[in-house]
Amino acid sequence: MPNTDEYIGVVISDVARLLRTEFDRRVRRLGITRAQWLVLTRLHRRPGASLSELAEMMEVEKATAGRMIDRLVANGWVERRTQRDDRRVKRVYLTADAERVHKRIWRVAEATVDAALGDLSGRESRQLMDLLQRIKATLVSANGGEAGRKAAAGAAGKQAADRHNGRIVP
């Protein structure tokens, strides 16, 4: 049995977990929870998402997403708007306050990634990003079906947003 500390799946998982933990520690000073910053980030990328779409993006049940949105509405960070052609559908948008918070979160995310990649050269950082993008594309392609097409479409649109100076942002 191989040493799990040298198994790439474990290392990738550990790095992702450590990045999230460090990011959470830094963001806590802003008075925001992980669930809240995840919603803000998803809505910043996709303004006007429906509750169902948001639940799918967050990989949670619709009721869970609804409770998150209720809390964010109460905090004045998001608003629900009725879709014009179907009044049953509510679209969710960030408020101006939430956009300001998102900018602050983004600066924290960039600083967190910069610190994590601090020992890498610019070339190494770009190479890491390129390799991870290839792995992601392979997994999206292997996934196939509707989920694969949605992930591929989302990956293409988010690639520029997720990249800063060749670095991955949480």
N, CA, C and O of each residue as an XYZ file, in Angstrom:
680
protein
N       0.839     -1.175      0.000
C       0.000      0.000      0.000
C       0.891      1.248      0.000
O       1.826      1.349      0.794
N       0.591      2.206     -0.906
C       1.455      3.389     -0.995
C       1.274      4.314      0.204
O       0.265      4.260      0.908
N       2.268      5.156      0.416
C       2.207      6.171      1.456
C       1.157      7.192      1.030
O       1.300      7.830     -0.013
N       0.109      7.350      1.825
C      -0.973      8.253      1.425
C      -0.513      9.703      1.357
O      -1.128     10.498      0.645
N       0.549     10.077      2.073
C       1.056     11.444      2.004
C       1.661     11.751      0.637
O       1.861     12.916      0.291
N       1.950     10.717     -0.134
C       2.526     10.898     -1.465
C       1.505     10.609     -2.569
O       1.851     10.669     -3.749
N       0.280     10.304     -2.218
C      -0.768     10.025     -3.189
C      -1.375     11.341     -3.646
O      -1.833     12.132     -2.821
N      -1.383     11.582     -4.939
C      -1.781     12.889     -5.466
C      -3.195     13.301     -5.055
O      -3.440     14.477     -4.786
N      -4.116     12.356     -5.004
C      -5.483     12.690     -4.604
C      -5.539     13.218     -3.178
O      -6.289     14.151     -2.891
N      -4.763     12.637     -2.295
C      -4.714     13.084     -0.903
C      -4.058     14.459     -0.821
O      -4.535     15.334     -0.099
N      -2.967     14.650     -1.560
C      -2.265     15.935     -1.522
C      -3.159     17.058     -2.052
O      -3.228     18.131     -1.453
N      -3.844     16.814     -3.177
C      -4.742     17.835     -3.734
C      -5.845     18.157     -2.735
O      -6.168     19.325     -2.521
N      -6.421     17.133     -2.125
C      -7.478     17.336     -1.131
C      -6.953     18.117      0.066
O      -7.619     19.029      0.555
N      -5.760     17.762      0.542
C      -5.173     18.458      1.688
C      -4.902     19.929      1.369
O      -5.184     20.805      2.187
N      -4.356     20.197      0.182
C      -4.062     21.573     -0.208
C      -5.355     22.380     -0.289
O      -5.406     23.510      0.196
N      -6.396     21.816     -0.892
C      -7.679     22.511     -0.999
C      -8.252     22.800      0.386
O      -8.735     23.902      0.646
N      -8.198     21.812      1.266
C      -8.714     21.985      2.628
C      -7.922     23.060      3.370
O      -8.509     23.913      4.035
N      -6.592     23.021      3.260
C      -5.758     24.010      3.949
C      -5.988     25.422      3.407
O      -5.994     26.385      4.174
N      -6.175     25.550      2.095
C      -6.491     26.859      1.513
C      -7.822     27.381      2.050
O      -7.934     28.550      2.420
N      -8.837     26.502      2.090
C     -10.141     26.918      2.617
C     -10.035     27.328      4.079
O     -10.619     28.331      4.491
N      -9.286     26.549      4.869
C      -9.134     26.840      6.292
C      -8.457     28.186      6.497
O      -8.903     28.985      7.321
N      -7.384     28.447      5.756
C      -6.670     29.721      5.879
C      -7.545     30.876      5.403
O      -7.577     31.938      6.025
N      -8.246     30.661      4.307
C      -9.140     31.693      3.789
C     -10.236     31.991      4.809
O     -10.524     33.155      5.084
N     -10.847     30.949      5.371
C     -11.894     31.130      6.393
C     -11.365     31.940      7.571
O     -12.054     32.821      8.084
N     -10.140     31.639      7.997
C      -9.542     32.358      9.123
C      -9.412     33.847      8.793
O      -9.711     34.701      9.627
N      -8.967     34.147      7.581
C      -8.774     35.538      7.181
C     -10.104     36.271      6.968
O     -10.214     37.457      7.277
N     -11.102     35.576      6.446
C     -12.395     36.196      6.145
C     -13.227     36.409      7.405
O     -14.077     37.299      7.446
N     -12.992     35.614      8.407
C     -13.760     35.715      9.650
C     -13.749     37.141     10.196
O     -14.717     37.576     10.820
N     -12.654     37.869      9.963
C     -12.551     39.258     10.436
C     -13.594     40.156      9.773
O     -13.940     41.211     10.305
N     -14.095     39.731      8.609
C     -15.114     40.518      7.911
C     -16.519     40.219      8.431
O     -17.488     40.856      8.018
N     -16.625     39.237      9.350
C     -17.924     38.896      9.920
C     -18.797     38.113      8.961
O     -20.016     38.287      8.945
N     -18.187     37.253      8.161
C     -18.943     36.473      7.179
C     -18.584     34.996      7.325
O     -17.437     34.652      7.608
N     -19.564     34.140      7.133
C     -19.331     32.698      7.228
C     -18.955     32.134      5.865
O     -19.139     32.790      4.839
N     -18.427     30.917      5.860
C     -18.071     30.255      4.602
C     -19.292     30.125      3.693
O     -19.214     30.406      2.497
N     -20.412     29.702      4.260
C     -21.624     29.540      3.450
C     -22.023     30.868      2.816
O     -22.422     30.909      1.653
N     -21.915     31.953      3.580
C     -22.281     33.262      3.038
C     -21.334     33.692      1.926
O     -21.785     34.174      0.887
N     -20.026     33.524      2.127
C     -19.119     33.954      1.061
C     -19.245     33.073     -0.166
O     -19.022     33.541     -1.283
N     -19.596     31.820      0.014
C     -19.826     30.963     -1.153
C     -21.027     31.453     -1.967
O     -20.979     31.490     -3.197
N     -22.102     31.827     -1.270
C     -23.284     32.344     -1.969
C     -22.937     33.640     -2.683
O     -23.290     33.817     -3.849
N     -22.250     34.550     -1.998
C     -21.885     35.824     -2.615
C     -21.027     35.609     -3.857
O     -21.228     36.269     -4.876
N     -20.078     34.690     -3.771
C     -19.201     34.413     -4.914
C     -19.982     33.831     -6.079
O     -19.775     34.231     -7.224
N     -20.881     32.887     -5.800
C     -21.679     32.287     -6.870
C     -22.575     33.328     -7.533
O     -22.708     33.352     -8.757
N     -23.186     34.184     -6.725
C     -24.087     35.205     -7.276
C     -23.314     36.314     -7.997
O     -23.826     36.924     -8.936
N     -22.102     36.566     -7.559
C     -21.280     37.552     -8.282
C     -20.950     37.022     -9.678
O     -20.973     37.764    -10.661
N     -20.644     35.727     -9.744
C     -20.332     35.096    -11.040
C     -21.573     34.952    -11.906
O     -21.497     35.031    -13.132
N     -22.706     34.743    -11.268
C     -23.935     34.474    -12.007
C     -25.105     35.264    -11.435
O     -25.994     34.685    -10.811
N     -25.116     36.583    -11.639
C     -26.213     37.400    -11.110
C     -27.550     36.939    -11.680
O     -27.650     36.597    -12.858
N     -28.563     36.934    -10.838
C     -29.895     36.566    -11.289
C     -30.145     35.080    -11.338
O     -31.086     34.627    -11.989
N     -29.315     34.315    -10.656
C     -29.550     32.873    -10.607
C     -30.859     32.610     -9.859
O     -31.224     33.348     -8.944
N     -31.550     31.559    -10.259
C     -32.750     31.156     -9.521
C     -32.309     30.373     -8.288
O     -31.148     29.979     -8.175
N     -33.232     30.156     -7.380
C     -32.932     29.386     -6.185
C     -32.465     27.978     -6.563
O     -31.518     27.458     -5.972
N     -33.123     27.367     -7.540
C     -32.737     26.019     -7.980
C     -31.326     26.019     -8.550
O     -30.532     25.124     -8.261
N     -31.018     27.023     -9.359
C     -29.676     27.119     -9.950
C     -28.620     27.337     -8.872
O     -27.545     26.740     -8.917
N     -28.930     28.189     -7.912
C     -28.000     28.440     -6.822
C     -27.763     27.173     -6.003
O     -26.625     26.867     -5.648
N     -28.821     26.444     -5.705
C     -28.681     25.186     -4.955
C     -27.783     24.215     -5.713
O     -26.940     23.547     -5.113
N     -27.961     24.135     -7.027
C     -27.130     23.248     -7.838
C     -25.671     23.692     -7.816
O     -24.774     22.861     -7.670
N     -25.425     24.993     -7.958
C     -24.051     25.508     -7.931
C     -23.380     25.244     -6.588
O     -22.181     24.973     -6.531
N     -24.158     25.323     -5.506
C     -23.604     25.151     -4.163
C     -23.584     23.685     -3.732
O     -22.996     23.334     -2.709
N     -24.237     22.834     -4.528
C     -24.333     21.406     -4.224
C     -25.036     21.181     -2.884
O     -24.589     20.401     -2.044
N     -26.164     21.900     -2.714
C     -26.998     21.741     -1.527
C     -28.445     21.585     -1.969
O     -28.780     21.823     -3.129
N     -29.288     21.188     -1.044
C     -30.714     21.074     -1.329
C     -31.318     22.461     -1.510
O     -30.814     23.449     -0.974
N     -32.396     22.518     -2.267
C     -33.064     23.798     -2.531
C     -33.507     24.475     -1.236
O     -33.392     25.694     -1.106
N     -34.009     23.701     -0.281
C     -34.447     24.272      1.003
C     -33.271     24.891      1.755
O     -33.417     25.945      2.375
N     -32.115     24.248      1.705
C     -30.915     24.777      2.359
C     -30.505     26.091      1.710
O     -30.199     27.062      2.401
N     -30.501     26.120      0.381
C     -30.168     27.357     -0.339
C     -31.172     28.455      0.003
O     -30.799     29.618      0.157
N     -32.429     28.087      0.120
C     -33.469     29.059      0.461
C     -33.229     29.692      1.824
O     -33.402     30.900      1.991
N     -32.830     28.877      2.803
C     -32.546     29.405      4.142
C     -31.334     30.345      4.103
O     -31.320     31.378      4.773
N     -30.317     29.977      3.314
C     -29.142     30.845      3.182
C     -29.543     32.191      2.589
O     -29.116     33.244      3.062
N     -30.368     32.139      1.548
C     -30.818     33.369      0.891
C     -31.660     34.200      1.859
O     -31.517     35.422      1.902
N     -32.535     33.555      2.635
C     -33.340     34.280      3.623
C     -32.450     35.079      4.577
O     -32.729     36.243      4.863
N     -31.373     34.446      5.068
C     -30.466     35.135      5.995
C     -29.749     36.293      5.297
O     -29.567     37.360      5.884
N     -29.346     36.079      4.047
C     -28.648     37.139      3.318
C     -29.588     38.292      2.971
O     -29.170     39.450      2.962
N     -30.848     37.985      2.689
C     -31.847     39.040      2.464
C     -32.014     39.853      3.747
O     -32.045     41.083      3.707
N     -32.120     39.164      4.884
C     -32.281     39.842      6.175
C     -31.082     40.735      6.488
O     -31.229     41.777      7.127
N     -29.895     40.324      6.036
C     -28.678     41.124      6.250
C     -28.532     42.250      5.231
O     -27.633     43.083      5.346
N     -29.421     42.273      4.232
C     -29.351     43.314      3.211
C     -28.293     43.064      2.147
O     -27.855     44.001      1.480
N     -27.874     41.806      1.979
C     -26.810     41.495      1.027
C     -27.327     40.957     -0.296
O     -26.632     41.052     -1.308
N     -28.519     40.399     -0.313
C     -29.102     39.929     -1.579
C     -30.563     40.340     -1.631
O     -31.186     40.637     -0.612
N     -31.086     40.347     -2.841
C     -32.508     40.619     -3.026
C     -33.070     39.640     -4.036
O     -32.403     39.220     -4.981
N     -34.328     39.293     -3.797
C     -35.056     38.432     -4.726
C     -35.863     39.324     -5.660
O     -36.473     40.303     -5.232
N     -35.857     38.970     -6.939
C     -36.679     39.687     -7.912
C     -37.474     38.654     -8.695
O     -36.960     37.600     -9.071
N     -38.727     38.977     -8.931
C     -39.597     38.086     -9.691
C     -39.211     38.137    -11.160
O     -38.976     39.210    -11.717
N     -39.149     36.968    -11.777
C     -38.851     36.890    -13.212
C     -40.046     37.417    -13.991
O     -41.186     37.051    -13.705
N     -39.796     38.265    -14.964
C     -40.888     38.936    -15.682
C     -41.836     37.977    -16.386
O     -43.052     38.154    -16.314
N     -41.313     36.978    -17.058
C     -42.176     36.109    -17.848
C     -42.747     34.920    -17.062
O     -43.587     34.181    -17.576
N     -42.288     34.738    -15.811
C     -42.812     33.660    -14.974
C     -42.737     34.113    -13.520
O     -41.691     33.995    -12.882
N     -43.818     34.617    -13.013
C     -43.838     35.216    -11.675
C     -43.560     34.206    -10.565
O     -43.322     34.595     -9.422
N     -43.589     32.912    -10.891
C     -43.272     31.893     -9.881
C     -41.775     31.817     -9.612
O     -41.353     31.379     -8.542
N     -40.971     32.248    -10.590
C     -39.513     32.145    -10.479
C     -38.959     33.423     -9.862
O     -39.252     34.530    -10.315
N     -38.155     33.246     -8.822
C     -37.482     34.371     -8.176
C     -35.996     34.299     -8.540
O     -35.366     33.249     -8.413
N     -35.459     35.406     -8.986
C     -34.043     35.534     -9.311
C     -33.361     36.251     -8.149
O     -33.960     37.122     -7.519
N     -32.128     35.892     -7.869
C     -31.408     36.436     -6.721
C     -30.230     37.268     -7.212
O     -29.460     36.847     -8.075
N     -30.114     38.466     -6.634
C     -29.067     39.415     -7.023
C     -28.362     39.947     -5.775
O     -28.962     40.051     -4.705
N     -27.085     40.280     -5.929
C     -26.340     40.929     -4.855
C     -26.752     42.392     -4.763
O     -27.059     43.024     -5.773
N     -26.756     42.921     -3.554
C     -26.975     44.352     -3.358
C     -25.628     45.067     -3.486
O     -24.580     44.426     -3.570
N     -25.668     46.377     -3.499
C     -24.421     47.168     -3.576
C     -23.524     46.858     -2.371
O     -22.304     46.776     -2.512
N     -24.127     46.687     -1.190
C     -23.331     46.334     -0.004
C     -22.619     45.006     -0.201
O     -21.446     44.868      0.146
N     -23.322     44.035     -0.755
C     -22.729     42.720     -0.979
C     -21.613     42.792     -2.017
O     -20.610     42.089     -1.891
N     -21.771     43.619     -3.024
C     -20.708     43.779     -4.025
C     -19.448     44.332     -3.370
O     -18.339     43.915     -3.705
N     -19.613     45.273     -2.436
C     -18.451     45.813     -1.715
C     -17.799     44.726     -0.864
O     -16.573     44.620     -0.819
N     -18.617     43.920     -0.191
C     -18.086     42.814      0.614
C     -17.364     41.823     -0.289
O     -16.293     41.326      0.060
N     -17.948     41.535     -1.449
C     -17.313     40.597     -2.372
C     -15.940     41.092     -2.800
O     -15.003     40.299     -2.889
N     -15.801     42.385     -3.067
C     -14.485     42.935     -3.436
C     -13.471     42.720     -2.320
O     -12.315     42.380     -2.572
N     -13.917     42.921     -1.092
C     -13.013     42.696      0.049
C     -12.651     41.220      0.164
O     -11.500     40.874      0.429
N     -13.645     40.351     -0.038
C     -13.387     38.902      0.022
C     -12.389     38.512     -1.062
O     -11.482     37.715     -0.822
N     -12.556     39.070     -2.241
C     -11.671     38.736     -3.360
C     -10.230     39.120     -3.038
O      -9.302     38.374     -3.351
N     -10.042     40.289     -2.408
C      -8.681     40.704     -2.025
C      -8.096     39.721     -1.006
O      -6.909     39.401     -1.063
N      -8.918     39.249     -0.088
C      -8.459     38.261      0.889
C      -8.104     36.954      0.175
O      -7.096     36.324      0.493
N      -8.934     36.552     -0.789
C      -8.664     35.317     -1.541
C      -7.333     35.428     -2.283
O      -6.518     34.505     -2.251
N      -7.120     36.553     -2.945
C      -5.860     36.751     -3.673
C      -4.662     36.694     -2.730
O      -3.655     36.060     -3.045
N      -4.764     37.351     -1.576
C      -3.664     37.347     -0.614
C      -3.409     35.942     -0.073
O      -2.262     35.550      0.139
N      -4.482     35.191      0.147
C      -4.343     33.820      0.644
C      -3.610     32.950     -0.365
O      -2.695     32.210     -0.004
N      -4.008     33.037     -1.617
C      -3.355     32.236     -2.666
C      -1.921     32.715     -2.887
O      -1.015     31.896     -3.043
N      -1.709     34.015     -2.901
C      -0.350     34.538     -3.060
C       0.569     33.992     -1.971
O       1.701     33.601     -2.252
N       0.086     33.965     -0.732
C       0.885     33.441      0.373
C       1.153     31.944      0.192
O       2.265     31.469      0.425
N       0.121     31.211     -0.225
C       0.277     29.758     -0.405
C       1.268     29.424     -1.518
O       2.019     28.454     -1.423
N       1.259     30.237     -2.571
C       2.139     29.979     -3.715
C       3.437     30.781     -3.637
O       4.198     30.836     -4.602
N       3.682     31.394     -2.496
C       4.837     32.270     -2.334
C       6.176     31.636     -2.639
O       7.092     32.333     -3.075
N       6.324     30.341     -2.427
C       7.601     29.674     -2.687
C       7.770     29.257     -4.144
O       8.825     28.747     -4.520
N       6.744     29.466     -4.967
C       6.833     29.098     -6.386
C       7.236     30.309     -7.212
O       6.881     31.445     -6.894
N       7.979     30.047     -8.271
C       8.295     31.119     -9.213
C       7.052     31.384    -10.057
O       6.107     30.595    -10.042
N       7.056     32.484    -10.786
C       5.939     32.784    -11.682
C       5.730     31.662    -12.685
O       4.596     31.275    -12.968
N       6.825     31.141    -13.220
C       6.759     30.035    -14.188
C       6.139     28.799    -13.550
O       5.286     28.151    -14.156
N       6.560     28.467    -12.333
C       6.010     27.299    -11.636
C       4.519     27.491    -11.345
O       3.728     26.557    -11.475
N       4.154     28.685    -10.958
C       2.753     28.982    -10.674
C       1.901     28.799    -11.926
O       0.834     28.189    -11.869
N       2.370     29.327    -13.056
C       1.637     29.168    -14.324
C       1.581     27.696    -14.735
O       0.558     27.226    -15.234
N       2.666     26.979    -14.528
C       2.690     25.556    -14.870
C       1.695     24.782    -14.005
O       0.979     23.918    -14.510
N       1.646     25.083    -12.718
C       0.680     24.433    -11.829
C      -0.735     24.694    -12.306
O      -1.545     23.770    -12.377
N      -1.046     25.952    -12.635
C      -2.389     26.302    -13.118
C      -2.708     25.539    -14.395
O      -3.799     24.986    -14.535
N      -1.762     25.509    -15.324
C      -1.996     24.800    -16.586
C      -2.264     23.309    -16.350
O      -3.165     22.732    -16.959
N      -1.495     22.707    -15.485
C      -1.685     21.276    -15.202
C      -3.030     21.013    -14.520
O      -3.736     20.066    -14.866
N      -3.372     21.858    -13.556
C      -4.658     21.679    -12.878
C      -5.821     21.893    -13.840
O      -6.820     21.179    -13.760
N      -5.710     22.864    -14.749
C      -6.760     23.093    -15.754
C      -6.911     21.865    -16.657
O      -8.029     21.489    -17.008
N      -5.801     21.245    -17.030
C      -5.870     20.033    -17.866
C      -6.548     18.896    -17.117
O      -7.367     18.175    -17.686
N      -6.211     18.735    -15.851
C      -6.838     17.684    -15.039
C      -8.328     17.947    -14.921
O      -9.142     17.034    -15.060
N      -8.679     19.193    -14.667
C     -10.085     19.565    -14.562
C     -10.820     19.258    -15.857
O     -11.912     18.691    -15.830
N     -10.239     19.623    -16.983
C     -10.864     19.364    -18.284
C     -11.056     17.868    -18.507
O     -12.085     17.444    -19.032
N     -10.077     17.078    -18.112
C     -10.186     15.621    -18.252
C     -11.339     15.089    -17.415
O     -12.114     14.254    -17.881
N     -11.456     15.569    -16.184
C     -12.532     15.104    -15.304
C     -13.895     15.563    -15.798
O     -14.865     14.807    -15.738
N     -13.975     16.794    -16.285
C     -15.243     17.294    -16.826
C     -15.641     16.463    -18.034
O     -16.805     16.090    -18.180
N     -14.679     16.173    -18.898
C     -14.942     15.376    -20.095
C     -15.383     13.956    -19.729
O     -16.290     13.402    -20.349
N     -14.740     13.379    -18.726
C     -15.087     12.022    -18.299
C     -16.469     11.975    -17.678
O     -17.160     10.960    -17.755
N     -16.872     13.081    -17.061
C     -18.179     13.175    -16.413
C     -19.288     13.027    -17.444
O     -20.295     12.365    -17.194
N     -19.095     13.659    -18.623
C     -20.058     13.547    -19.716
C     -21.443     14.009    -19.326
O     -21.637     14.587    -18.256
N     -22.410     13.753    -20.198
C     -23.797     14.083    -19.917
C     -24.022     15.550    -19.664
O     -23.154     16.378    -19.941
N     -25.182     15.874    -19.139
C     -25.580     17.263    -18.885
C     -24.672     17.940    -17.872
O     -24.277     19.091    -18.058
N     -24.339     17.228    -16.797
C     -23.476     17.826    -15.778
C     -22.123     18.181    -16.367
O     -21.559     19.224    -16.035
N     -21.600     17.340    -17.227
C     -20.319     17.602    -17.876
C     -20.388     18.815    -18.780
O     -19.467     19.632    -18.792
N     -21.473     18.945    -19.542
C     -21.628     20.110    -20.428
C     -21.763     21.396    -19.617
O     -21.180     22.420    -19.973
N     -22.535     21.346    -18.520
C     -22.696     22.533    -17.675
C     -21.366     22.922    -17.051
O     -21.007     24.099    -17.019
N     -20.633     21.924    -16.553
C     -19.344     22.214    -15.924
C     -18.358     22.773    -16.939
O     -17.602     23.694    -16.627
N     -18.360     22.220    -18.160
C     -17.459     22.716    -19.198
C     -17.805     24.149    -19.569
O     -16.911     24.978    -19.734
N     -19.086     24.448    -19.702
C     -19.508     25.814    -20.033
C     -19.147     26.763    -18.903
O     -18.654     27.864    -19.148
N     -19.386     26.346    -17.678
C     -19.047     27.180    -16.530
C     -17.553     27.366    -16.385
O     -17.091     28.448    -16.022
N     -16.782     26.307    -16.670
C     -15.332     26.391    -16.562
C     -14.770     27.395    -17.543
O     -13.862     28.154    -17.201
N     -15.290     27.412    -18.748
C     -14.802     28.353    -19.754
C     -15.083     29.784    -19.330
O     -14.230     30.657    -19.490
N     -16.266     30.033    -18.794
C     -16.629     31.381    -18.385
C     -15.931     31.836    -17.119
O     -15.668     33.025    -16.944
N     -15.629     30.895    -16.235
C     -15.035     31.253    -14.958
C     -13.519     31.247    -14.994
O     -12.884     31.753    -14.069
N     -12.915     30.680    -16.048
C     -11.470     30.540    -16.074
C     -10.779     31.876    -15.849
O      -9.853     31.954    -15.041
N     -11.199     32.918    -16.534
C     -10.579     34.222    -16.367
C     -10.837     34.771    -14.969
O      -9.949     35.378    -14.370
N     -12.046     34.564    -14.442
C     -12.383     35.081    -13.115
C     -11.634     34.344    -12.018
O     -11.322     34.930    -10.981
N     -11.343     33.066    -12.232
C     -10.684     32.262    -11.211
C      -9.169     32.410    -11.247
O      -8.471     31.862    -10.394
N      -8.662     33.137    -12.217
C      -7.240     33.228    -12.409
C      -6.765     34.636    -12.084
O      -7.332     35.617    -12.565
N      -5.755     34.730    -11.292
C      -5.171     36.036    -10.993
C      -3.663     35.869    -11.032
O      -3.088     35.133    -10.229
N      -3.031     36.553    -11.966
C      -1.586     36.445    -12.143
C      -1.160     34.971    -12.220
O      -0.130     34.577    -11.672
N      -1.979     34.170    -12.914
C      -1.654     32.759    -13.067
C      -1.900     31.945    -11.823
O      -1.454     30.800    -11.739
N      -2.592     32.500    -10.860
C      -2.806     31.798     -9.605
C      -4.269     31.453     -9.435
O      -5.151     32.174     -9.901
N      -4.514     30.357     -8.770
C      -5.876     29.902     -8.517
C      -6.389     30.608     -7.279
O      -5.690     30.689     -6.270
N      -7.600     31.116     -7.352
C      -8.211     31.807     -6.224
C      -9.297     30.922     -5.648
O     -10.090     30.369     -6.410
N      -9.369     30.759     -4.303
C     -10.380     29.863     -3.715
C     -11.788     30.336     -3.997
O     -12.750     29.696     -3.573
